[in-house]
């Protein structure tokens, strides 16, 4: 009888530990191992809207600062955008943050091949890398370093080749993955470009900007339905390609600087239907017919409750259901183990 009771006490402890784990949340305080991320320009919008089902695990802000005030569980990945951020850089990316693992990955300069972006020659970028990024590996070899983030312009491949050659002359640059951008309307072309970049450089890839957007002067822009289909096609491939480690749709912002049909939040900062599609809480087919950019607060949920609210309520209901089950099981076992049973 003593052995049976000891066994049941141990069983009860294990059940308690199992059921007190938060449902659908990460155990370490950060979501890890998730490809989907946010190119965040949402200002004071609530970033936790995108954590509803744990499909989104990280974000970046084109900056070394994360700008988010509200507590959240997403990994922040700083970016050394270019020369204008050098003064801020050591305050946010330093030995303490790298050694402790607070910063797990760092992105290189933003579109240095573009005059309107960080606008760096390959040799200047290589010198910046050697000064500010390469030393991070000495603090913690596990930190991941992303290449300068390149657009899909024709000259980008040559720029990256020249950058790597310049790095070699300076002692080498440890590049763990390529950071790439792509804009257009054709999902098949997007996939072909990423496949080609992988074949040429043999590096894992983070797609840190992509959207259904044309930058040609005479090009017609995507419709809402085209954006929905483009997201569906590209996400399916990104999720399946083993060398695509992370990606971030452009953009999580109230007033996107590109075609508004790509926005994954509405002008008030609330996640919209395209945002719900991005995080996997809405089917692409439900977003056709101009539904993608509507706020989720216009859903058909009872009493006007949003899809987002329903998702949160479902988690709370599940937690409560498990709590009740655990309580009943505990009461039964305590009754059985009590003296005189």
Residue pairs with C-beta under 8 A, 6 or more apart in sequence:
5 337
8 333
8 336
8 337
9 337
12 329
12 330
12 333
15 326
15 329
16 326
16 330
19 322
19 323
19 325
19 326
21 27
22 319
23 315
23 318
23 319
23 322
24 53
24 54
24 315
25 54
25 73
26 32
26 54
26 73
29 73
30 57
30 73
30 74
30 75
31 51
31 54
31 56
31 57
31 58
31 73
31 74
31 75
32 57
32 75
33 57
34 54
34 55
34 56
34 57
34 58
34 246
35 57
35 238
35 239
35 244
35 245
35 246
35 247
36 55
36 56
36 57
36 246
36 247
36 248
36 278
36 279
37 56
37 57
37 58
37 59
37 60
37 74
37 77
37 246
37 247
37 248
38 47
38 50
38 56
38 58
38 59
38 60
38 74
38 248
38 249
38 252
39 59
39 60
39 62
39 208
39 209
39 248
39 249
39 250
39 251
39 252
40 47
40 59
40 60
40 61
40 67
40 68
40 251
40 252
40 253
41 61
41 62
41 251
41 252
41 253
41 256
42 252
42 253
42 254
42 265
42 269
43 67
43 253
43 254
43 269
44 69
44 269
45 252
45 254
45 265
45 269
45 270
46 70
46 269
47 59
47 68
47 70
47 72
47 74
47 252
48 70
48 72
48 73
49 265
49 270
49 271
49 275
49 308
50 56
50 74
50 252
50 271
50 275
50 279
51 72
51 73
51 74
52 279
52 281
52 308
52 311
52 312
53 279
53 280
53 281
53 311
55 279
55 280
56 74
56 279
57 74
57 75
58 74
58 75
58 76
58 77
58 246
59 66
59 68
59 74
59 75
59 76
59 77
59 248
59 252
60 76
60 77
60 78
60 79
60 107
60 208
60 248
61 67
61 76
61 79
62 79
62 81
62 110
63 78
63 79
63 81
63 85
63 88
64 78
64 79
64 80
64 81
64 85
64 88
64 89
64 91
64 92
64 93
65 78
65 88
65 92
66 76
66 78
68 76
75 104
75 105
76 103
77 103
77 104
77 105
77 106
77 107
78 92
78 93
78 103
78 106
78 107
79 106
79 107
79 108
79 109
79 110
79 149
80 86
80 89
80 93
80 106
80 107
80 108
80 109
80 128
80 132
80 133
81 109
81 110
81 118
82 109
82 110
82 112
82 117
82 118
82 119
82 120
83 118
83 120
83 128
86 128
86 132
89 132
93 103
93 106
93 132
93 136
95 139
96 102
97 103
98 136
98 139
98 140
98 143
99 139
99 140
101 140
101 142
103 143
104 142
104 143
104 144
105 143
105 144
105 145
105 146
105 176
106 133
106 136
106 143
106 144
106 145
106 146
107 146
107 149
107 179
107 206
107 208
108 125
108 129
108 133
108 145
108 146
108 147
108 148
108 149
108 179
109 118
109 120
109 125
109 128
109 148
109 149
110 117
110 118
110 148
110 149
111 117
111 118
111 148
111 149
111 150
111 151
111 181
112 118
112 119
112 120
112 121
112 122
112 125
112 148
112 150
112 159
112 163
113 150
113 151
113 153
113 155
113 156
113 159
114 151
114 153
118 148
120 128
120 148
122 159
122 162
122 163
122 165
122 166
123 162
123 166
125 148
125 163
125 166
126 163
126 166
126 167
126 169
126 170
126 173
127 170
129 148
129 167
129 173
130 167
130 170
130 171
130 173
133 145
133 173
134 145
134 171
134 172
134 173
134 174
136 143
136 145
137 143
137 145
137 174
144 176
144 177
145 174
145 175
145 176
145 177
146 175
146 176
146 177
146 178
146 179
146 206
146 208
147 160
147 163
147 175
147 177
147 178
147 179
147 203
148 160
148 163
148 179
149 179
149 180
149 181
149 208
149 209
150 156
150 159
150 160
150 178
150 179
150 180
150 181
151 181
151 182
151 183
152 180
152 181
152 182
152 183
152 184
152 193
157 197
157 200
160 178
160 201
163 173
164 173
164 175
167 173
175 203
176 203
176 204
177 203
177 204
177 205
177 206
177 245
178 197
178 198
178 201
178 203
178 204
178 205
178 206
179 205
179 206
179 208
180 194
180 197
180 205
180 206
180 207
180 208
181 207
181 208
181 209
181 210
182 190
182 193
182 194
182 207
182 209
182 210
183 209
183 210
183 211
183 212
183 213
183 214
183 215
183 250
183 258
184 190
184 212
184 213
184 214
185 212
185 214
185 222
185 226
185 230
187 229
187 230
187 233
187 234
187 237
188 233
190 210
190 230
190 233
190 234
190 237
191 233
191 234
191 237
194 205
194 207
194 241
194 244
197 205
198 205
198 243
204 243
204 244
204 245
205 243
205 244
205 245
206 244
206 245
206 246
206 247
206 248
207 238
207 244
207 246
207 247
207 248
208 246
208 247
208 248
209 248
209 250
209 251
210 234
210 247
210 248
210 249
210 250
211 227
211 230
211 249
211 250
211 251
211 258
211 259
211 262
212 222
212 226
212 227
212 230
212 231
212 259
212 261
212 262
213 221
213 222
213 250
213 258
213 259
213 262
214 220
214 221
214 222
221 259
221 261
222 230
222 259
222 261
222 262
223 261
224 261
224 287
224 290
224 291
224 292
224 293
225 287
225 288
225 289
225 290
225 292
226 261
227 259
227 261
227 262
227 274
227 292
228 274
228 277
228 284
228 287
228 288
228 292
229 284
231 249
231 274
231 277
231 278
231 284
232 277
232 284
235 247
235 278
237 244
238 244
238 247
249 262
249 264
249 278
250 256
250 258
250 262
251 257
251 258
251 262
251 263
251 264
252 264
252 265
252 275
253 263
253 265
254 263
254 265
254 266
254 267
254 268
254 269
255 267
256 262
256 263
260 293
261 274
261 292
261 293
262 274
263 272
263 274
263 293
264 271
264 272
264 274
264 275
264 278
265 271
265 272
265 275
266 272
266 293
266 294
266 295
268 295
270 295
270 296
270 297
270 306
270 308
271 279
271 296
271 308
272 292
272 293
272 294
272 295
272 296
273 282
273 286
273 287
273 291
273 292
273 293
273 294
273 295
273 296
274 287
274 292
274 293
275 296
276 282
276 296
276 307
276 308
277 283
277 284
277 286
277 287
277 292
281 307
281 308
281 311
282 296
282 307
295 306
296 306
296 307
296 308
297 304
297 306
299 305
299 306
299 307
301 307
301 309
301 310
305 313
335 341
